[in-house]
């Protein structure tokens, strides 16, 4: 069977034929988190991302309010139709999930696409490292921390981190590999004792699923794209749109192009 | 006062005016460990270094047995006079320390210069990291481990490691910086639990001095240039020469030139 290209998958998404998650689809290509905000919030969000690049790495953004195309990630991309499943939020509360936002699109909406851990996980697997959440077939465990983000206007909050356990020698290799990918969260922010960063129970993640930590392994913590979403929800904009977790924008950019060296 | 150049320091060493350690001299320039072996051992040593590049990183070697010049590290360098203090070994036992080996030089001796942690410590300090053994004014703690080196002929043994404690976020940065310097031991080989690599008491180093490990810090272990010396001594060549610990070859190469990126 011919492998599906990102353009082919986006075409199926646009036609309403693929409305689920994108994990494992179009291996080798960058997938992105989505945040769509009214213009009145966009500058603050951009500044928040600029100040907190590890949890909020911007891969691309729309060139102006209302713009629906982002040619740098794919020539045919349309933000209104090319995400499998969206979440509509009102005043910080989830209103509903939809598979097309054409009918709610507004000329003041600004689209941001943020890097996602799928890219660096692929690089780790290619190097022969085991990623526990993939081995165990669950979502990566994510935790609220006491590490404060730099605030920007109404946007503030603590960093959310994802956790993957490794033996120390593998953790050193993981740090080297992730350092090559600053636009998908970059090097880890902590390893070892979870309490050092305000995590009281490693077996009870705040988001995602718990994974096994085996004897001789240490938990390694990476800044997580849930951070900007949590900051937005806490600030309660009157309206905003995100992707539904796991249902990402699939771009034409290859993961290897994200490597800085 | 004008800063002394490597050429000026070597001139003083050659004249017998500097016979002590070289730590802190000629900041910014590469210093090297010395191993001088009879030709009958040289190929095995070269192979041992090739198989174990982290503990045994060759910066330069003499072009042939008996050669006393190594122009690639300094045009005027002479191995017989330019090390502040040498150790002469017979059958694996220390015979004596001298400050000039002209009178014992032989046409079958092959000189190897190996990278030294001074280079990466300078890069760490330049980045604002604290190095505990420097802060506490003692030699770095070094430990025998259970990590086996790849054997080469008569040369075999376990890896010796040095240890520097860091907070996890600083350890991540230290891993990034040291990864740029493969010719001075490169990235660490372990962090965290010392028993994982066969170290039973972190407060009793096998070489060097103990340092404080503060709350929230983890010990980070790097392959150490004592490894090849220990392998040589265990193999008991009838004759060999090393530098006296801390009394290194000072080269004209800048530390920054060792960075691979």
Interface residues (C-beta under 8 A of the other chain):
Chain A: X168 X169 X171 X172 X175 X176 X179 X187 X188 X189 X190 X191 X192 X193 X196 X216 X218 X261
Chain B: X168 X169 X171 X172 X175 X176 X179 X187 X188 X189 X190 X191 X192 X193 X196 X216 X218 X261
